Amino acid sequence: MEGGCICRQVRYRLTGAPLIVHACHCTWCQRETGTVHAVNALYEADRVQHIGAEPERRIMRERLRAV
């Protein structure tokens, strides 16, 4: 599967099946998606290939707080 950011600068290719897929209903995911939940898939790093610009890596302090 291939995907990326809406800006089209960051693109990726996923291989194989995800380790887990789940729907999250936390307020952060609701705010990010504009819906009642977000569907997330967890892949091992070696199954993710960046095919566009390398994404900027940031630590989101607000996400690290206990909910």
Phi and psi restraints in degrees (value plus and minus 20) as a CYANA .aco file:
   2 GLU   PHI    -140.0  -100.0
   2 GLU   PSI     131.0   171.0
   3 GLY   PHI    -182.7  -142.7
   3 GLY   PSI    -188.1  -148.1
   4 GLY   PHI     149.4   189.4
   4 GLY   PSI    -193.4  -153.4
   5 CYS   PHI     -99.6   -59.6
   5 CYS   PSI     134.0   174.0
   6 ILE   PHI     -82.6   -42.6
   6 ILE   PSI     -42.7    -2.7
   7 CYS   PHI     -93.3   -53.3
   7 CYS   PSI     -33.7     6.3
   8 ARG   PHI      50.1    90.1
   8 ARG   PSI     -14.3    25.7
   9 GLN   PHI    -102.5   -62.5
   9 GLN   PSI     -61.1   -21.1
  10 VAL   PHI    -116.6   -76.6
  10 VAL   PSI      99.2   139.2
  11 ARG   PHI    -149.8  -109.8
  11 ARG   PSI     129.5   169.5
  12 TYR   PHI    -165.2  -125.2
  12 TYR   PSI     141.4   181.4
  13 ARG   PHI    -149.0  -109.0
  13 ARG   PSI     110.2   150.2
  14 LEU   PHI    -128.1   -88.1
  14 LEU   PSI     117.6   157.6
  15 THR   PHI    -140.7  -100.7
  15 THR   PSI     126.3   166.3
  16 GLY   PHI      57.5    97.5
  16 GLY   PSI    -196.0  -156.0
  17 ALA   PHI    -111.2   -71.2
  17 ALA   PSI     129.2   169.2
  18 PRO   PHI     -89.1   -49.1
  18 PRO   PSI     136.6   176.6
  19 LEU   PHI     -87.8   -47.8
  19 LEU   PSI     -58.8   -18.8
  20 ILE   PHI    -174.3  -134.3
  20 ILE   PSI     128.2   168.2
  21 VAL   PHI    -149.4  -109.4
  21 VAL   PSI     113.1   153.1
  22 HIS   PHI    -170.8  -130.8
  22 HIS   PSI     142.4   182.4
  23 ALA   PHI    -125.1   -85.1
  23 ALA   PSI     106.4   146.4
  24 CYS   PHI    -125.3   -85.3
  24 CYS   PSI     115.8   155.8
  25 HIS   PHI    -133.3   -93.3
  25 HIS   PSI      -4.9    35.1
  26 CYS   PHI     -88.1   -48.1
  26 CYS   PSI     140.0   180.0
  27 THR   PHI     -85.0   -45.0
  27 THR   PSI     -51.1   -11.1
  28 TRP   PHI     -83.8   -43.8
  28 TRP   PSI     -67.0   -27.0
  29 CYS   PHI     -85.7   -45.7
  29 CYS   PSI     -56.5   -16.5
  30 GLN   PHI     -82.0   -42.0
  30 GLN   PSI     -63.8   -23.8
  31 ARG   PHI     -85.8   -45.8
  31 ARG   PSI     -62.1   -22.1
  32 GLU   PHI     -87.4   -47.4
  32 GLU   PSI     -56.0   -16.0
  33 THR   PHI    -118.9   -78.9
  33 THR   PSI     -39.4     0.6
  34 GLY   PHI      53.9    93.9
  34 GLY   PSI      -2.2    37.8
  35 THR   PHI    -150.2  -110.2
  35 THR   PSI    -195.9  -155.9
  36 VAL   PHI     -99.7   -59.7
  36 VAL   PSI     -34.6     5.4
  37 HIS   PHI    -177.9  -137.9
  37 HIS   PSI     145.3   185.3
  38 ALA   PHI    -143.3  -103.3
  38 ALA   PSI     119.4   159.4
  39 VAL   PHI    -115.8   -75.8
  39 VAL   PSI     103.4   143.4
  40 ASN   PHI    -137.6   -97.6
  40 ASN   PSI     124.9   164.9
  41 ALA   PHI    -146.6  -106.6
  41 ALA   PSI     112.9   152.9
  42 LEU   PHI    -123.5   -83.5
  42 LEU   PSI     100.0   140.0
  43 TYR   PHI    -135.5   -95.5
  43 TYR   PSI     128.5   168.5
  44 GLU   PHI     -88.8   -48.8
  44 GLU   PSI     125.0   165.0
  45 ALA   PHI     -76.6   -36.6
  45 ALA   PSI     -55.8   -15.8
  46 ASP   PHI     -94.3   -54.3
  46 ASP   PSI     -23.4    16.6
  47 ARG   PHI    -122.9   -82.9
  47 ARG   PSI     -13.8    26.2
  48 VAL   PHI    -135.9   -95.9
  48 VAL   PSI     101.8   141.8
  49 GLN   PHI    -136.8   -96.8
  49 GLN   PSI     105.1   145.1
  50 HIS   PHI    -101.9   -61.9
  50 HIS   PSI     102.2   142.2
  51 ILE   PHI    -134.1   -94.1
  51 ILE   PSI     -17.5    22.5
  52 GLY   PHI    -145.8  -105.8
  52 GLY   PSI    -166.7  -126.7
  53 ALA   PHI     -85.7   -45.7
  53 ALA   PSI     126.4   166.4
  54 GLU   PHI     -90.5   -50.5
  54 GLU   PSI     111.3   151.3
  55 PRO   PHI     -89.9   -49.9
  55 PRO   PSI     131.2   171.2
  56 GLU   PHI     -97.6   -57.6
  56 GLU   PSI     113.2   153.2
  57 ARG   PHI    -121.5   -81.5
  57 ARG   PSI     106.9   146.9
  58 ARG   PHI    -156.5  -116.5
  58 ARG   PSI     129.1   169.1
  59 ILE   PHI    -116.0   -76.0
  59 ILE   PSI     103.1   143.1
  60 MET   PHI    -114.1   -74.1
  60 MET   PSI      79.2   119.2
  61 ARG   PHI     -77.2   -37.2
  61 ARG   PSI     -60.5   -20.5
  62 GLU   PHI     -83.4   -43.4
  62 GLU   PSI     -48.2    -8.2
  63 ARG   PHI     -96.0   -56.0
  63 ARG   PSI     -44.0    -4.0
  64 LEU   PHI    -100.3   -60.3
  64 LEU   PSI     -36.9     3.1
  65 ARG   PHI     -88.4   -48.4
  65 ARG   PSI     128.9   168.9
  66 ALA   PHI     -84.3   -44.3
  66 ALA   PSI     120.6   160.6
